[in-house]
Amino acid sequence: MSDRQAMALIAELVPKGSRVLDLGCGNGALLALLRDERGCTGYGVEIDDAKVLECVKRGVNVIQRNLDEGLGLFRDGSFDVVLQLDTLQHLRNTAELLRETARVGRSAIVSFPNFAHWPNRFSVLRGRMPVTKTLPYQWYDTPNIRVGTFADFEVLAGQCGLRVLQSFGLHNGRKVDAWPNLMASTAVFRLERG
């Protein structure tokens, strides 16, 4: 998550002083923001060498690991909040990682590209896969192996032992509350163990 406005909206969902696990933390910018502005502590998990180095340069605690290997190195309930921002669509074991999220965290914040956003629907109606700011790759070279919508995720969250506390959309760094499944390019969910 790189857009400063979107990061600020997500950061507001994390209680001050929380112990945070950021899965797929990228360059560590959000964890640094949470540390500096909300007094949070915790770890990021990232696989990309260059992004791990950026985390280290920011002073962010980071573990280099493939998330498809699970969260077995973390104890039950060891974090207040687990973040999975723009991560789920890259994973082979999506449901398993959500179950692990419920195990290691008391709550979670999950975001992913919303495939039901109206420009995506329009692209599919024209017979083409969408290429947008949120889904910027051609179908044949995308790192995304999953696509989902608000309704799809609500069902999956329930199956994985998570209860939806809040959901909204993001588009161009702004919060979308009205018809987010149609009007938002990114879906955001705040969850807790069910």
N, C-alpha and C positions, 0 to 999 in steps of 0.2 A: 504494500500500500504506500504510494508515494505522494499523492495529493495532500498537501498540508491541511486543507479544510476537512477532508475525509478523515485524516489521522486525528484531528482535534475532536471530531464527533465521536470516533471510536474511543479515544482516550477518556472522554467524559463518562463513558459507560463503565469504566474500571474504577472501583472505589479507591480512594486515597490510601496509600500504605499497603496495598495488596501485594501478595506474592504471586508473580505472573510467570506463566510458561507460554512463550510465543512460538508456535509451530510453523516453520517456514518463515522465519523472521526476516529474511532478506538481508538488507544492509544494517539492520538494527536501529533504524531511525525511530520507530514507534517505541521500542523498549527504552531508548535514550530519552525520549519525550516523557514517557511514564515515570522514569527514574527522576528526571530533573524537575518536572512540573507537578507530579502527583505523589512523589515519595515512594514509588513502588520498587520492589526488588524482584529478582528472578533470573530466568534463563531464556535464551533463544535456542532454537534448533534449526539448523540450516545445512544443506548439503553442498551448496556451491562454494568452491574455494575462495573466489574473489569476494563474495558477500561475507563469508566468515572473516576474512581479513578486514573488511570494512567495519564489522561488528567490533573486532578487537581494537581497531583504531578509535572507535567511539567509546571504548571502555565498557562495552556490553558483554556480559557473560554469555558465551555461545558454545554449543556442543555441535560438532559436525556429525550428522547422522542422516540416514535415509529414513524418512517417516514411514515408509512401507514396512520397515522392520519393527514398528510398534513402539510403545512407550514403556517397555519392561524395566528400564533402568530407573523409573520413578515410582515411589511408593503411593499407595492409595491415599487420596486426599491431601497430597503434598503441596497443592497450589490453590490459591483463592480463585484465580481466573486463568483459564486456558484460552489463548487466542489462536484461531485458525483463519487467518485473513488471506483470501485468494490462494488457498492451499488445496482444498478438497478436490478441485477439478483436475489436479495433477496426480492424484493418488490411485493406486490399484486397489487398495484395501480401505475404501472410504468408510464403510459402515464399521469396520473394526477400529479404525482410528477414532471415530466418534464414541464408540463404547469405551475405549481407553481414555478419552477426554473426560467422560463421565466418571471414570474410576479415579483419575489423578487430580481432577479439579472439582471444586465445589460449584463453580459456574463456568460458562464458556461464552465466548463471542466468536461467531463464525460469519464470514462473508465469502461470497463467490459471485462470478458473473451470472446475471439473471438471463437465461436463454429466452424467457418469455417477454423480454423488453420489446416494445413495438417495432423498432427498426429490424430486430432479428426476425420477428414474425414476418415482416414484409419481405425480407431477403429470402426466407424459406418459401413464401408464396410465389416469388419470382423464380423459384427453382434453384437458388444458390444458397450456400452456407454463408452466414453473416461474417463480415470483417468490420470491426468497430474499434473504438478506443479501448473498450473493455475486453473484446475478443479480437486482438489485432493480427491474428495469424490466418493464413490460408488453411483450409481443411487438411491439406496433405503435409503441412509442416508444423502443426500446432503441438505445444507441449500439453495441452488440455486433453485429457482422455475421458472426461466426463462433462456433461452439460446438465444443468438443473434449473428448476424454477422454485418460486416461493412454496407452492403447493407440494411439489415433490419433496422439498427439504423438510417441511413440517411432518410429513409421514415418516421419513427416515429418522428424524430426531426422536420421535415417539418410539420407534422400533429399537432405538439405541439407548433407551433409558434416560432421555433428556426431555425436559418440559420447556416449551417456549414461553418466555417471560415477556419478550418484546420483539417485534420485527418491524423493519422499515427498509426503505430503499435509499440508495445514493445515486445521484447522477450529476456529473460535473462538479463534484465536491459538495453538493447540496443534499440535504435530507429530503426524501420523498415519502410523505405519509399517505397521500391520496393515490389509490390504485397502484401501489408499488410494483405489482407483478407485471403491469403493462407499461408503467412510466419510468421505472428505474433500471439502470444498466447493471447495478450491483445490489444483491440481496444481503441484508444484515440481520442476524438473529442473536439475541441475548437469551441464554439458556441456563437451566440448572438441572441437577440430577432429579429424575422423576420420582 
